[in-house]
Amino acid sequence: MKPQILIVDDDESHRRMLDAVLSAEGYAASHAADGQQAVAAVEKQFYDLVLLDIRMSRMDGIEALQQIRRISPGIAIIIMTAYASVDTAVDALRSGAYDYLTKPLDIDELKHLVEKTLRHFHLERENLYLKQRLNDRFDYASIIGQSPAMTKMFETLSLAAPSDATVLILGESGTGKELVANAIHQNSPRKENPFIKVNCAALPETLLESELFGHEKGAFTGASSTRPGRFRQAHTGTVFLDEIAEMSPATQAKILRVLQEQAFEPLGGGSTVEVDIRVIAATNRVLEEEMEQGRFREDLYYRLNVISVTIPALRERKDDLPLLAEHFLEIYARKNRRIIKGFSPRAIDLLMRYSWPGNVRELENAVERAVILARGETISPDELPRSIRAMDPCASETAPDNASCVPGRALKDVEKDMILSTLEQTGGNRTRAADILGISRRALQLKLKKYQINK
């Protein structure tokens, strides 16, 4: 695409001359006759570069520059001035201009500076995106799970991510909805563009609309300047609306319009802003029940629910629990500079017995706590939260003080299950499994033979 350049000058003949020069160089030029028109133009459209005259009638270049930078912080701006004083240049550069030219313009200098500035900002954006990708890289492998329920979810994600369709993520609190949304974006054609997250439950209704749609200066008390909203920031990228069921019906209606028309009006503004965004929404509520109670719009539900992804609760995929626990153990052992080899068999058994109402988030917190409190190289039941220790059938006052106390199950069955589970965690690595179980490799080999385990 041709680089988009906005020419801002109250001299029409000068604008036409610049247009001719820049168009001949292969750029797409637009015009604004003063600072106010320039600010309005930047609110509606993305520009690669703004050529901004410093002296204009309705709004001077410095004020226009400052407002443009608030709307689009990454935009390249070159100031043009017939008043080539050091003070003017310094003010412009301090306000965010990349460079400046003096009138009458030297055409060769103009072309050289425009090319140099566009190249600089292009490389800067590429470097920024590269850093973001290196520091925040997601793929499906980052979502841990091998259970049938997770395999089914991965199949849906692999089909949904490459499309541009709206996705509705359903699941209880703590299941990892934001992680899934991020994985969808990072595996989509929009992956190099912004991924903007909005927690609808964390913002009061009075602030949510301003956060989403932006506002004009003076739109409400305290609105001292124009501010772009999250939808504008996400242009060409993805917006993730977490806990969307917390929105009021009035805000839901405005979200519906964005989905239908890819357009909206900022608060206090009469102009329409068009955007190109993909929307991913998530909720822990049952939206069918919310619609029956009149708290969620049916038309919005059908717009959001083009593709539905349901994240299973942790209790529904217990096969993944040892993998997740080991994953969090490695993270927090490294973070806290602890040498911890794994979980004791009884600790794993308690983790498997617990129902996990807080899902993966609760498991992560439990493992972090256990790492901090661990006295040795293995996590024991003593380091687990009380709610999890309560699952131990031997924990009651009347139960015998015996590590083999597991009512309804023979000790050999428990031991065999723990060996199988640990081998699964280690990918069949017997040395690592023996370390986690707290026995020698020779002892493990004897138990494998005893229980006829061929792994």
Wavefront OBJ file of the C-alpha trace (Angstrom):
o trace
v 0.000 0.000 0.000
v 1.093 3.573 -0.687
v 2.242 5.452 2.428
v -0.524 7.828 3.564
v 0.631 11.436 4.090
v -1.511 14.244 5.525
v -0.539 17.765 4.360
v -1.635 20.459 6.838
v -1.261 24.058 5.639
v -3.619 27.034 5.447
v -2.068 28.061 2.112
v -4.033 26.194 -0.575
v -1.431 26.753 -3.302
v 1.263 25.342 -1.022
v -0.868 22.287 -0.294
v -1.378 21.670 -4.017
v 2.345 21.978 -4.703
v 3.184 19.493 -1.949
v 0.486 17.137 -3.214
v 2.003 17.163 -6.700
v 5.524 16.521 -5.409
v 4.528 13.709 -3.049
v 2.151 12.033 -5.511
v 4.959 11.954 -8.077
v 7.072 10.132 -5.484
v 4.400 7.430 -5.093
v 2.740 8.635 -1.899
v -1.017 9.033 -1.258
v -1.624 12.611 -0.074
v -4.598 14.085 1.804
v -5.183 17.735 2.761
v -6.217 19.707 5.854
v -6.500 23.496 5.895
v -5.824 23.987 9.605
v -5.005 22.242 12.879
v -8.616 21.375 13.736
v -9.161 19.677 10.380
v -5.899 17.800 10.846
v -6.921 16.464 14.271
v -10.318 15.402 12.895
v -8.647 13.645 9.948
v -6.260 11.691 12.202
v -9.193 10.573 14.353
v -10.880 9.015 11.307
v -7.948 7.528 9.418
v -4.455 6.199 9.949
v -1.612 8.218 8.392
v 2.020 7.209 8.096
v 3.240 10.805 8.120
v 1.901 14.321 8.791
v 3.482 17.409 7.181
v 2.337 20.142 9.551
v 2.652 23.909 9.100
v 3.546 25.676 12.353
v 1.586 28.913 11.770
v -2.135 28.541 11.064
v -5.241 30.561 11.859
v -7.629 28.405 13.916
v -5.175 26.074 15.666
v -1.405 26.444 15.449
v 0.916 23.591 14.594
v 2.221 22.954 18.119
v -1.271 22.491 19.587
v -2.340 20.348 16.624
v 0.845 18.275 16.993
v 0.149 17.634 20.672
v -3.440 16.539 20.004
v -2.419 14.331 17.077
v 0.219 12.643 19.246
v -2.399 11.901 21.913
v -4.640 10.277 19.309
v -1.878 8.374 17.498
v 1.349 8.277 19.572
v 3.294 6.381 16.925
v 2.633 8.759 14.033
v 5.517 10.490 12.222
v 5.268 14.307 12.127
v 7.438 16.807 10.243
v 6.947 20.494 11.057
v 7.118 23.166 8.330
v 7.886 26.719 9.386
v 8.882 29.986 7.841
v 10.092 31.107 11.269
v 13.337 29.208 11.490
v 14.154 30.116 15.054
v 15.786 27.687 17.424
v 12.926 28.104 19.919
v 10.286 27.072 17.373
v 12.240 23.982 16.345
v 12.910 22.965 19.949
v 9.225 23.364 20.906
v 8.206 21.207 17.956
v 10.711 18.472 18.727
v 9.794 18.483 22.418
v 6.138 18.091 21.477
v 6.906 14.982 19.476
v 7.880 16.091 15.960
v 10.457 13.894 14.264
v 12.088 16.752 12.354
v 11.338 20.135 10.754
v 11.708 21.973 7.425
v 11.992 25.696 6.797
v 10.026 27.621 4.197
v 10.499 28.175 1.356
v 10.955 24.421 1.106
v 13.840 22.846 -0.722
v 12.091 20.114 -2.760
v 15.070 17.748 -2.755
v 15.424 18.177 1.020
v 11.690 17.560 1.412
v 11.765 14.319 -0.580
v 14.866 13.095 1.228
v 13.449 13.843 4.703
v 10.061 12.266 3.943
v 11.736 9.088 2.677
v 14.115 8.991 5.660
v 11.305 9.565 8.184
v 9.013 6.897 6.715
v 11.875 4.395 6.637
v 12.784 5.165 10.252
v 9.218 4.732 11.544
v 8.682 1.591 9.460
v 11.770 -0.023 10.993
v 10.717 1.167 14.461
v 7.301 -0.488 14.088
v 8.873 -3.692 12.778
v 11.248 -3.793 15.764
v 8.371 -3.173 18.162
v 6.299 -5.986 16.695
v 9.329 -8.290 16.755
v 9.927 -7.552 20.452
v 6.260 -8.124 21.222
v 6.334 -11.436 19.377
v 9.507 -12.558 21.167
v 8.266 -11.483 24.607
v 4.634 -12.506 24.209
v 4.683 -15.472 21.863
v 1.727 -17.831 22.048
v 0.779 -20.962 20.193
v -1.403 -23.917 21.006
v 1.528 -25.648 22.712
v 1.381 -23.003 25.453
v -2.081 -24.272 26.425
v -1.286 -27.393 28.404
v -3.584 -30.366 28.006
v -3.813 -33.790 26.397
v -7.226 -34.911 27.630
v -10.008 -35.684 25.119
v -11.851 -32.482 26.110
v -8.779 -30.344 25.383
v -8.036 -32.188 22.139
v -11.540 -31.343 20.941
v -11.016 -27.687 21.868
v -7.705 -27.555 19.978
v -9.463 -28.841 16.863
v -11.959 -25.977 17.064
v -9.191 -23.428 17.624
v -7.212 -24.655 14.630
v -10.230 -23.996 12.398
v -11.303 -20.710 14.023
v -7.948 -18.899 14.339
v -7.094 -18.462 10.629
v -10.553 -17.005 9.905
v -11.776 -13.501 10.662
v -14.900 -14.727 12.448
v -16.048 -13.492 15.846
v -15.316 -16.057 18.573
v -17.196 -16.516 21.859
v -15.135 -18.234 24.580
v -17.126 -19.883 27.353
v -15.836 -21.323 30.588
v -15.742 -20.982 34.349
v -13.519 -18.431 36.058
v -9.892 -19.471 36.089
v -10.024 -21.816 33.085
v -7.729 -19.652 30.938
v -10.042 -17.730 28.608
v -7.530 -14.909 28.056
v -4.804 -17.422 27.174
v -7.082 -19.013 24.563
v -8.036 -15.603 23.136
v -4.362 -14.690 22.840
v -3.596 -17.995 21.132
v -6.376 -17.368 18.587
v -4.945 -13.935 17.775
v -1.341 -15.169 17.556
v -2.394 -17.877 15.102
v -4.448 -15.522 12.928
v -3.561 -13.314 9.925
v -3.769 -10.330 12.333
v -0.985 -11.615 14.594
v 1.414 -8.768 13.730
v -1.212 -6.155 14.653
v -2.549 -5.024 18.067
v -4.203 -7.381 20.547
v -6.221 -5.143 22.879
v -7.755 -6.588 26.064
v -10.696 -5.083 27.938
v -11.983 -6.529 31.221
v -15.595 -5.377 31.167
v -16.131 -6.414 34.793
v -13.246 -4.281 36.064
v -14.603 -0.952 34.796
v -17.656 0.965 36.062
v -20.350 1.402 33.426
v -19.689 5.160 33.372
v -16.083 4.555 32.302
v -16.535 1.473 30.110
v -18.026 3.339 27.138
v -15.257 5.929 27.210
v -12.668 3.160 27.437
v -14.136 1.319 24.459
v -15.151 4.149 22.142
v -12.945 7.033 23.303
v -14.166 10.565 23.925
v -13.864 14.109 22.693
v -12.467 16.919 24.790
v -15.209 18.184 27.111
v -17.473 15.164 26.534
v -17.910 14.849 30.308
v -16.501 16.278 33.508
v -12.777 15.588 33.614
v -12.427 14.978 29.855
v -9.671 17.559 29.426
v -8.451 16.151 26.119
v -9.507 13.909 23.264
v -8.725 10.254 23.898
v -8.919 7.313 21.479
v -10.774 4.228 22.712
v -9.741 0.588 22.688
v -11.563 -0.108 19.420
v -9.529 2.556 17.652
v -6.309 1.278 19.228
v -7.103 -2.210 17.921
v -7.544 -1.074 14.295
v -6.388 -3.919 11.952
v -5.985 -6.165 14.998
v -8.118 -7.955 17.609
v -10.197 -6.782 20.588
v -10.737 -9.232 23.449
v -13.834 -8.351 25.493
v -13.537 -10.376 28.689
v -16.640 -10.879 30.881
v -18.872 -9.304 28.232
v -22.027 -10.289 30.141
v -21.210 -7.569 32.690
v -22.115 -4.823 30.188
v -25.355 -2.889 30.467
v -27.964 -3.329 27.667
v -27.149 0.190 26.419
v -23.467 -0.624 25.950
v -24.381 -3.988 24.442
v -26.356 -2.147 21.745
v -23.298 -0.083 20.834
v -21.103 -3.186 20.706
v -23.655 -4.739 18.361
v -23.269 -1.802 15.984
v -19.474 -2.174 15.982
v -19.871 -5.838 15.033
v -22.406 -5.052 12.309
v -20.874 -1.934 10.770
v -17.265 -1.806 12.023
v -17.979 1.811 13.017
v -18.824 3.884 16.122
v -18.980 7.439 17.473
v -16.704 8.556 20.324
v -18.461 10.070 23.343
v -19.225 13.722 22.740
v -18.407 13.508 19.043
v -20.636 13.652 16.013
v -18.244 12.042 13.525
v -18.171 8.312 12.787
v -14.927 6.367 13.165
v -14.498 3.315 10.963
v -12.284 0.450 12.127
v -11.148 -2.947 10.929
v -11.158 -5.232 13.956
v -11.820 -8.806 14.954
v -13.755 -9.314 18.186
v -13.197 -12.180 20.610
v -15.525 -12.200 23.616
v -15.576 -14.313 26.768
v -17.846 -14.910 29.729
v -18.190 -17.263 32.687
v -21.976 -16.867 32.676
v -24.570 -18.987 30.885
v -25.750 -16.513 28.259
v -28.961 -18.406 27.503
v -30.021 -17.823 31.113
v -28.918 -14.174 30.919
v -31.105 -13.702 27.821
v -34.122 -15.291 29.536
v -33.700 -12.816 32.401
v -33.450 -9.897 29.955
v -29.869 -9.079 30.950
v -28.244 -9.941 27.627
v -29.393 -9.055 24.130
v -30.293 -11.956 21.860
v -29.108 -10.162 18.711
v -25.704 -9.512 20.291
v -25.466 -13.143 21.390
v -26.007 -14.395 17.847
v -23.462 -11.902 16.484
v -20.858 -13.040 19.014
v -21.591 -16.736 18.793
v -20.349 -17.261 15.230
v -17.804 -19.737 16.590
v -18.111 -20.974 20.165
v -15.164 -22.375 22.140
v -15.869 -23.985 25.505
v -12.912 -24.441 27.853
v -13.516 -27.470 30.093
v -13.281 -27.036 33.850
v -10.227 -28.597 35.484
v -12.374 -31.202 37.239
v -13.526 -32.322 33.765
v -9.967 -32.961 32.591
v -8.203 -34.443 35.598
v -5.832 -36.288 33.256
v -4.168 -32.936 32.572
v -3.695 -32.036 36.243
v -0.269 -33.694 36.777
v 1.040 -31.959 33.619
v -0.246 -28.568 34.777
v 1.056 -29.042 38.322
v 4.529 -29.933 37.019
v 4.441 -26.925 34.659
v 3.654 -24.495 37.486
v 6.195 -26.193 39.761
v 8.971 -25.505 37.244
v 7.899 -21.868 36.843
v 7.718 -21.017 40.538
v 10.718 -23.071 41.590
v 12.795 -21.100 39.102
v 11.179 -17.788 40.105
v 11.851 -18.396 43.810
v 15.278 -19.972 43.231
v 14.244 -23.266 44.824
v 15.407 -26.786 43.925
v 12.242 -28.879 44.066
v 12.099 -32.138 42.132
v 8.372 -32.835 42.217
v 5.347 -33.891 44.257
v 5.098 -36.778 46.666
v 2.637 -39.538 45.656
v 0.222 -38.499 48.438
v 0.365 -34.856 47.349
v -0.501 -35.838 43.782
v -3.311 -38.045 45.069
v -4.805 -35.118 47.008
v -4.552 -32.824 43.984
v -6.417 -35.422 41.932
v -9.149 -35.800 44.570
v -9.865 -32.075 44.887
v -12.703 -30.532 42.801
v -10.871 -27.255 41.868
v -13.709 -24.705 41.868
v -11.128 -22.043 40.920
v -9.823 -24.204 38.064
v -6.311 -23.693 36.638
v -5.866 -20.349 38.398
v -6.490 -22.019 41.776
v -4.058 -24.828 40.929
v -1.388 -22.291 39.981
v -1.837 -20.438 43.269
v -1.710 -23.706 45.227
v 1.517 -24.784 43.554
v 3.130 -21.365 44.063
v 2.242 -21.521 47.765
v 3.624 -25.057 48.042
v 6.922 -24.074 46.407
v 7.408 -21.214 48.855
v 6.566 -23.338 51.916
v 8.356 -26.537 50.862
v 10.935 -27.753 53.400
v 12.621 -30.300 51.164
v 13.032 -31.219 47.529
v 9.552 -32.727 47.216
v 6.140 -31.114 47.692
v 4.251 -32.967 50.441
v 0.597 -32.660 51.567
v 1.719 -30.362 54.395
v 2.535 -27.587 51.910
v -0.851 -27.725 50.168
v -3.769 -25.438 51.143
v -6.112 -26.648 53.884
v -8.997 -27.123 51.442
v -6.910 -29.635 49.490
v -5.502 -31.360 52.589
v -9.108 -31.889 53.714
v -9.479 -34.370 50.845
v -7.072 -36.719 52.667
v -9.173 -39.561 54.187
v -6.424 -40.003 56.762
v -6.649 -36.398 57.953
v -9.539 -36.878 60.395
v -8.875 -37.329 64.091
v -10.249 -40.880 64.052
v -8.224 -42.015 61.053
v -5.105 -44.107 61.750
v -1.785 -42.267 61.515
v -0.653 -44.315 58.558
v 0.537 -43.154 55.141
v -1.259 -46.105 53.569
v -4.658 -44.994 54.858
v -6.817 -44.741 51.742
v -10.308 -46.151 52.523
v -11.869 -48.111 49.730
v -8.609 -48.590 47.807
v -5.804 -51.037 48.364
v -2.364 -49.550 48.931
v -0.981 -51.405 45.911
v -3.592 -49.779 43.677
v -2.710 -46.312 44.947
v 0.994 -47.000 44.486
v 0.480 -48.328 40.961
v -1.616 -45.289 40.022
v 1.038 -42.913 41.353
v 3.773 -44.681 39.397
v 1.724 -44.547 36.193
v 0.853 -40.878 36.756
v 4.481 -39.930 37.443
v 5.745 -41.784 34.380
v 3.136 -39.925 32.351
v 4.413 -36.593 33.721
v 8.010 -37.424 32.844
v 7.280 -38.810 29.404
v 8.468 -42.258 30.477
v 11.767 -41.035 31.956
v 12.342 -43.579 34.732
v 15.227 -41.740 36.396
v 13.165 -38.549 36.677
v 10.118 -40.518 37.858
v 12.161 -42.218 40.575
v 13.412 -38.833 41.808
v 9.858 -37.468 42.004
v 8.606 -40.580 43.811
v 11.516 -40.397 46.268
v 12.845 -43.892 45.527
v 15.887 -45.279 43.721
v 15.778 -46.177 40.041
v 16.382 -49.814 41.004
v 13.386 -49.753 43.370
v 11.231 -48.271 40.640
v 12.266 -51.005 38.211
v 11.254 -53.660 40.742
v 7.854 -52.016 41.231
v 7.333 -51.788 37.453
v 7.984 -55.509 37.233
v 5.741 -56.199 40.249
v 2.794 -54.267 38.742
v 3.537 -55.429 35.182
v 3.940 -51.854 33.945
v 5.627 -51.678 30.548
v 6.591 -48.002 30.170
l 1 2 3 4 5 6 7 8 9 10 11 12 13 14 15 16 17 18 19 20 21 22 23 24 25 26 27 28 29 30 31 32 33 34 35 36 37 38 39 40 41 42 43 44 45 46 47 48 49 50 51 52 53 54 55 56 57 58 59 60 61 62 63 64 65 66 67 68 69 70 71 72 73 74 75 76 77 78 79 80 81 82 83 84 85 86 87 88 89 90 91 92 93 94 95 96 97 98 99 100 101 102 103 104 105 106 107 108 109 110 111 112 113 114 115 116 117 118 119 120 121 122 123 124 125 126 127 128 129 130 131 132 133 134 135 136 137 138 139 140 141 142 143 144 145 146 147 148 149 150 151 152 153 154 155 156 157 158 159 160 161 162 163 164 165 166 167 168 169 170 171 172 173 174 175 176 177 178 179 180 181 182 183 184 185 186 187 188 189 190 191 192 193 194 195 196 197 198 199 200 201 202 203 204 205 206 207 208 209 210 211 212 213 214 215 216 217 218 219 220 221 222 223 224 225 226 227 228 229 230 231 232 233 234 235 236 237 238 239 240 241 242 243 244 245 246 247 248 249 250 251 252 253 254 255 256 257 258 259 260 261 262 263 264 265 266 267 268 269 270 271 272 273 274 275 276 277 278 279 280 281 282 283 284 285 286 287 288 289 290 291 292 293 294 295 296 297 298 299 300 301 302 303 304 305 306 307 308 309 310 311 312 313 314 315 316 317 318 319 320 321 322 323 324 325 326 327 328 329 330 331 332 333 334 335 336 337 338 339 340 341 342 343 344 345 346 347 348 349 350 351 352 353 354 355 356 357 358 359 360 361 362 363 364 365 366 367 368 369 370 371 372 373 374 375 376 377 378 379 380 381 382 383 384 385 386 387 388 389 390 391 392 393 394 395 396 397 398 399 400 401 402 403 404 405 406 407 408 409 410 411 412 413 414 415 416 417 418 419 420 421 422 423 424 425 426 427 428 429 430 431 432 433 434 435 436 437 438 439 440 441 442 443 444 445 446 447 448 449 450 451 452 453 454 455
